[in-house]
Amino acid sequence: MDGTERTPTWQNCHFAPIFIRCKAEEQEKSYYFVGNAVALDDVRASVNPGEDGSESKVVISTLKLGKPVDPELYRHLTGKSAL
């Protein structure tokens, strides 16, 4: 990232929709849309080891959502009240 992701031009032309899944609902394979990321910080490449010994390349970053997550969805996903 070169810093352009923080400009209005980038934010108007690019978006990263964020979907997450509850670990408790892993078998259902259902995901929840929580919003669009408007900023990416601390972007770095990493590798996740697979159960079979294989490796998957991944990117790790801190995301900032454009809007707060709905309090009911947050409670469902985390089991905690929204802050």
C-alpha positions, 0 to 999 in steps of 0.5 A, spaced: 500 500 500 502 506 498 497 511 502 493 512 496 487 508 500 486 513 504 484 518 499 477 520 497 478 518 490 481 511 492 475 510 497 470 512 491 473 507 486 475 501 490 471 497 496 473 491 500 466 487 502 467 484 509 464 477 510 465 473 516 463 467 519 461 465 526 466 459 528 460 456 532 456 456 525 462 453 521 458 447 519 453 451 515 458 455 511 454 461 512 457 468 512 455 475 514 456 481 510 458 486 516 460 492 511 465 495 506 473 496 509 475 503 507 482 503 510 487 498 510 493 498 516 498 494 517 498 490 511 503 484 511 503 477 507 503 471 511 502 463 510 497 459 514 499 452 515 494 447 512 492 440 516 495 436 511 502 440 511 500 444 505 501 452 506 496 457 503 499 464 502 494 470 506 494 477 507 493 480 514 491 487 515 487 491 520 481 493 517 476 499 518 469 499 516 465 505 513 460 504 518 459 500 525 457 493 525 449 492 527 449 491 534 444 485 533 449 482 528 455 484 533 451 480 539 450 474 534 457 473 532 460 475 539 455 473 544 457 480 547 453 487 547 456 492 542 460 497 545 
